């Protein structure tokens, strides 16, 4: 964008002229001959000479042109031109109109030469004589991109000759060519295509050359050519994300970029995602910073309850660039430590207005269900566990009211019973509609879009909807000033069902543990357990909860900016940016009154809340670009930024409502509660960056940002975040320059310090508790005490990162390889330590203590294996990470993840963050003798119970016998995408793999406990029954009350989390343009495709799905499957139409 | 144009940095920030209220201090049996470990109050307000601090003596001051409080001159400073401000709180927002805790804690009017309720603090309004008697002692034998102050019997079978248990603190 802005003013000084639409149409109809003539007429008052334009380019971009003066003298650039995304394209177009061409020799050096003579028809080219045989025929046609938009300036050559032409503003061309010859269509950034000359018009669709599209990288407050980048930046293009049927862009990132691990915390529609860039950098918030069109924010996922990133329509995204190393992220200073994801939305292009319609329709299903006992099997188990526990066993007599309490005395008579998974899971629809308008004049470009996305959850009662609008505008005021805006409006509506947030009432848990002997409905309402709790349990009906609880979250968000850009003098640009991010969130939770057997909710309850956050941002940057002596290229950025956030919330509720149909706070008659609050933060920053390159071989980048943050006290209000990086383009050295197969070889090194400031807002301040009341006569008066030890010296977590990288391109960049190794050290990690009780404080503010190290290797390989009619491209990336805690306060471990009051994870020095911690099993006791001779476990331990290892050999099994039993952090994650294209067909297969991590399957604590009336997995059929019927040797006995605590947190529940998944398979067909031209719809382009997301998963994991993220994005509680909403398999059919 | 833009943008830069200091200051709106507080008299009063609130907590007067009578052998936990009140049972069986949560509760709660006091003492002097009012607030704060350190030094011995708010993590590692230094500070705080506090508190329930004198008497008495103790007790008596209620029961009735016998009471009230299980509550919960278990004369049915032993009940002389006020015995009536010995493991329940539903005092589950009397005139009279007797003025000791006995409906004593009188005064204290804030435990560990042995060590082993079939652990008492252990969580986090011997 920045490039085209500059070009508009420097290359083609035409900005005061904007012809009416009719004039442009007329111009487009002119033959090339006439166009040339027009361009060579003496200059009008506003046209620019070619020579001066080239001089400008030289000084602006530091490029060098070779040409003979006579080629350039007296030529003027055309005044009508479309907008281009790079100066090269624009130059190529302009020269094409003058029958000149430009070729890149090396680095920044270009040669300008005449285009080969035109074919004679319809009129001979100036001063040239046709050399072709009389068999020449007139050929005309149009060249469009995959979006159906005409491509101007495409070079059209007769294969094997120098004869050719180029397309005009709407992509049309006209020339003469020998009959039966082949035309070669080539265009910067697009794949070259060959078409045979036959009868009739030749319509060609050029596909984007993905490798070349990547050449511009968004680096934060600017863009850079890929070959000039000295830091570690991974880029994901529109093409890579657009076929994935997902609610949010974060999900689409999975497996696409080396060093970026994406895992879905919940499969709920619109559910949350955890993103870790280069490992887990902190025990605190480890999520990256997102920057959408220049406005930074954190994703702050509400766990399963929706994700702020879902407010952005993935269809609006043009590119995502992930800044990984310190060199790249330091420009974001105190927020850069966990990586930065820069998202750029689509912008308008000059030319005809293109209309795009995109839609897909699909279905989702839970791919894998857990095998559970049927009613017969459950009854047998219940009888056995009660007998083993010395309890009364269910029989017709003991069951009491036989009508509602099942009789387990004849299990076989109970049959299959209710399949609760079948009852709560469903085949769910997913639909997406987008319409976009894109176009504009040379002065004003626009991109408008509207989208509607609707996803039903695979669990009944859950759904997600998004309505989105986007309007991006760019306007060239005059040759020096450009203004524009990006504006996104969205509303999301999420219908929530409780899953992993509450282990006792989460629907996934309930579906697994509710008894198959309970029907779904009884007496016109939902059935509930009735009878002795030992027989029927006390769990509520999951279908009833899903269908009658009303839990919704609504978000309205406005995210956008307005900018102005001024070029004072050549090379010096000023840009000011005003951004706004306004979020409005509403939630409502209504639980009706009901009586479902013994599960009773006597009165309806309602709670409602509203919150809003307003963030504004102002940024001012100066960029100066200068090339000295054609060797020293310098770009300097200086800028300032201020960001301010203010939030307010209001919550209220009442627990007594007379009606199940009335959801208004005022209708309540019980204990009423209300709360409200307000808080805010601000950030004031100054940043600078210097890019220097010498002879295009030696590159240097130095960045510094100074952040002042309201989160810190006066002692540490400001932080300085410097970084530096160097790169050596070895391929530019004389000794390699002649190696034609080597397109690029660059070595990179960077080091820098970034920060993580994501802590509470007022940690530095001494806060007082005003609720310490006292009695004064007959009244109660307020009292105030300090409750928390302040830490005025609290500061960001500094993150020191060293990175070495290599970029390699061979065979004309048909093979591109990138490798990075890094060492990332988080120091002064923010921890909340206990205080001495004698201080009188109840707690303490965070302190900077502790260290975490992440080391990793990232490899990315892109190859164009086959080009031509049949093309085959491969994208592969793999990331290896090692995470280790080096230091904590007093080396005191941090426990997290409580299940049945037991901690599941323990973060300790020498271990990875969030390592699983528990007892170590040692088989099953077979005899009473074995129980007696083993270390003492529990008073009721008996044969059939699990034997735990006495790790400290003190003869007693207690909490001192726990050990680290697995790491949730994968050894590597990898993504592999193969794309094939033949004629109009395209096929893409995306594989995603995670290897070497463990998962804690907490579901099984409940579903394999065999201690009470809860349904269990069929694994429990292999349980120990006696020494002669010992089962599979792993599953203990069934016994009421579990006296040995076989269900304690142990390695019994730790499973291999590795998996390989066919993440996405897409088969598409693009209609040939010639068919469309004759169709009734008059479409420019049409593509049909079918996609399968999460088609197949290969894993040993026994739960629903091995993709288990972090509970509420907590880095301390990752990989704990706590009744999580399973990730769905999605099949869609889609259609893209361009008009 | 060319010149305007650089100027404009430069101006923008300057503009945005000119007010940066303000821009980067964000004041919390939901919490009070210390920076904005402590500005006026109302703030000073609220800070002081916060300190008073500390006395209400479970780690102080709402629960832990009265459970010391269980440790002293007057009663057992009773309640729900073996599983109930395990931390108190551990203490009463003299098996206390450093991890005992009850011990940790006492420790941290007292220091929370000390922090609140220290904040008052640090901040209020700088507040611009009426000087006399300020002096009273500071005096009250010192009184509260003395109260807390007096509990701590008696229970734990050497303790960290923290006299200003600690604001840095480094400052938290504080070693233990000598017992003498702690007492010196307590005396100093009380002496200053005595000077500035008024005879009658402007706010009912706040510390007074008499309260400071009375506490000082007890502090001297605990240190065997008999003459000083006698002087201070005599000053209270001589002030004419206080007198015994004609009825003993008047001291434990919500309707007659803060009466003429009361020197200092922790003020409790029915709390509409929470109950006694909440740390922030302003209500008491003794009534629910001590109400006979499941007798339903209290709103939650009654937990049956603090069941008096037969040995204790047998100490009452025939005709002692205090007995039916202090304990429930089989057949006792409370309105239409008839107490059954089956309600209790020992056959008795504590009655002194029960506020029955039938009384009409507004109560809810674990939410009773009855104040806890910290110091009352009867105690001062008994202290005066003891201080005189220990100084050999046994005849003079009889007057104050007999005032208390007479009110209890008992005949006056006339012995002037110092040793006999010593035991008599101690027994009178045991019955008069039974179940009140661990007075019995403090008496047992501060005083010596006539053979020179600390009473706790000679008395407690005499309990147990056959005198007290429930006093199984009483014989475990040894010198180490005269002090509680420094809690483990303090030891884990405070590198400068050491442990009491034997733990």
Boltz contact constraints between the chains, C-beta under 6 A:
constraints:
  - contact:
      token1: [A, 566]
      token2: [B, 5]
      max_distance: 6.0
  - contact:
      token1: [A, 568]
      token2: [B, 6]
      max_distance: 6.0
  - contact:
      token1: [A, 574]
      token2: [B, 9]
      max_distance: 6.0
  - contact:
      token1: [A, 620]
      token2: [B, 9]
      max_distance: 6.0
  - contact:
      token1: [A, 620]
      token2: [B, 12]
      max_distance: 6.0
  - contact:
      token1: [A, 620]
      token2: [B, 13]
      max_distance: 6.0
  - contact:
      token1: [A, 640]
      token2: [B, 13]
      max_distance: 6.0
  - contact:
      token1: [A, 642]
      token2: [B, 16]
      max_distance: 6.0
  - contact:
      token1: [A, 677]
      token2: [B, 30]
      max_distance: 6.0
  - contact:
      token1: [A, 678]
      token2: [B, 29]
      max_distance: 6.0
  - contact:
      token1: [A, 680]
      token2: [B, 26]
      max_distance: 6.0
  - contact:
      token1: [A, 681]
      token2: [B, 26]
      max_distance: 6.0
  - contact:
      token1: [A, 682]
      token2: [B, 23]
      max_distance: 6.0
  - contact:
      token1: [A, 682]
      token2: [B, 24]
      max_distance: 6.0
  - contact:
      token1: [A, 684]
      token2: [B, 20]
      max_distance: 6.0
  - contact:
      token1: [A, 684]
      token2: [B, 23]
      max_distance: 6.0
  - contact:
      token1: [A, 684]
      token2: [B, 24]
      max_distance: 6.0
  - contact:
      token1: [A, 708]
      token2: [B, 24]
      max_distance: 6.0
  - contact:
      token1: [A, 710]
      token2: [B, 24]
      max_distance: 6.0
  - contact:
      token1: [A, 710]
      token2: [B, 26]
      max_distance: 6.0
  - contact:
      token1: [A, 762]
      token2: [B, 28]
      max_distance: 6.0
  - contact:
      token1: [A, 765]
      token2: [B, 33]
      max_distance: 6.0
  - contact:
      token1: [A, 766]
      token2: [B, 34]
      max_distance: 6.0
  - contact:
      token1: [A, 767]
      token2: [B, 31]
      max_distance: 6.0
  - contact:
      token1: [A, 768]
      token2: [B, 32]
      max_distance: 6.0
  - contact:
      token1: [A, 768]
      token2: [B, 34]
      max_distance: 6.0
  - contact:
      token1: [A, 768]
      token2: [B, 37]
      max_distance: 6.0
  - contact:
      token1: [A, 770]
      token2: [B, 32]
      max_distance: 6.0
  - contact:
      token1: [A, 771]
      token2: [B, 280]
      max_distance: 6.0
  - contact:
      token1: [A, 772]
      token2: [B, 50]
      max_distance: 6.0
  - contact:
      token1: [A, 772]
      token2: [B, 53]
      max_distance: 6.0
  - contact:
      token1: [A, 773]
      token2: [B, 282]
      max_distance: 6.0
  - contact:
      token1: [A, 774]
      token2: [B, 49]
      max_distance: 6.0
  - contact:
      token1: [A, 774]
      token2: [B, 52]
      max_distance: 6.0
  - contact:
      token1: [A, 774]
      token2: [B, 53]
      max_distance: 6.0
  - contact:
      token1: [A, 775]
      token2: [B, 267]
      max_distance: 6.0
  - contact:
      token1: [A, 775]
      token2: [B, 269]
      max_distance: 6.0
  - contact:
      token1: [A, 775]
      token2: [B, 282]
      max_distance: 6.0
  - contact:
      token1: [A, 776]
      token2: [B, 203]
      max_distance: 6.0
  - contact:
      token1: [A, 777]
      token2: [B, 204]
      max_distance: 6.0
  - contact:
      token1: [A, 780]
      token2: [B, 282]
      max_distance: 6.0
  - contact:
      token1: [A, 781]
      token2: [B, 49]
      max_distance: 6.0
  - contact:
      token1: [A, 782]
      token2: [B, 46]
      max_distance: 6.0
  - contact:
      token1: [A, 783]
      token2: [B, 46]
      max_distance: 6.0
  - contact:
      token1: [A, 783]
      token2: [B, 49]
      max_distance: 6.0
  - contact:
      token1: [A, 783]
      token2: [B, 50]
      max_distance: 6.0
  - contact:
      token1: [A, 783]
      token2: [B, 53]
      max_distance: 6.0
  - contact:
      token1: [A, 784]
      token2: [B, 46]
      max_distance: 6.0
  - contact:
      token1: [A, 784]
      token2: [B, 47]
      max_distance: 6.0
  - contact:
      token1: [A, 784]
      token2: [B, 50]
      max_distance: 6.0
  - contact:
      token1: [A, 785]
      token2: [B, 50]
      max_distance: 6.0
  - contact:
      token1: [A, 785]
      token2: [B, 116]
      max_distance: 6.0
  - contact:
      token1: [A, 834]
      token2: [B, 493]
      max_distance: 6.0
  - contact:
      token1: [A, 836]
      token2: [B, 172]
      max_distance: 6.0
  - contact:
      token1: [A, 836]
      token2: [B, 490]
      max_distance: 6.0
  - contact:
      token1: [A, 836]
      token2: [B, 493]
      max_distance: 6.0
  - contact:
      token1: [A, 836]
      token2: [B, 494]
      max_distance: 6.0
  - contact:
      token1: [A, 837]
      token2: [B, 107]
      max_distance: 6.0
  - contact:
      token1: [A, 837]
      token2: [B, 108]
      max_distance: 6.0
  - contact:
      token1: [A, 837]
      token2: [B, 489]
      max_distance: 6.0
  - contact:
      token1: [A, 837]
      token2: [B, 490]
      max_distance: 6.0
  - contact:
      token1: [A, 838]
      token2: [B, 111]
      max_distance: 6.0
  - contact:
      token1: [A, 838]
      token2: [B, 160]
      max_distance: 6.0
  - contact:
      token1: [A, 838]
      token2: [B, 490]
      max_distance: 6.0
  - contact:
      token1: [A, 839]
      token2: [B, 166]
      max_distance: 6.0
  - contact:
      token1: [A, 839]
      token2: [B, 172]
      max_distance: 6.0
  - contact:
      token1: [A, 840]
      token2: [B, 111]
      max_distance: 6.0
  - contact:
      token1: [A, 840]
      token2: [B, 112]
      max_distance: 6.0
  - contact:
      token1: [A, 840]
      token2: [B, 114]
      max_distance: 6.0
  - contact:
      token1: [A, 840]
      token2: [B, 115]
      max_distance: 6.0
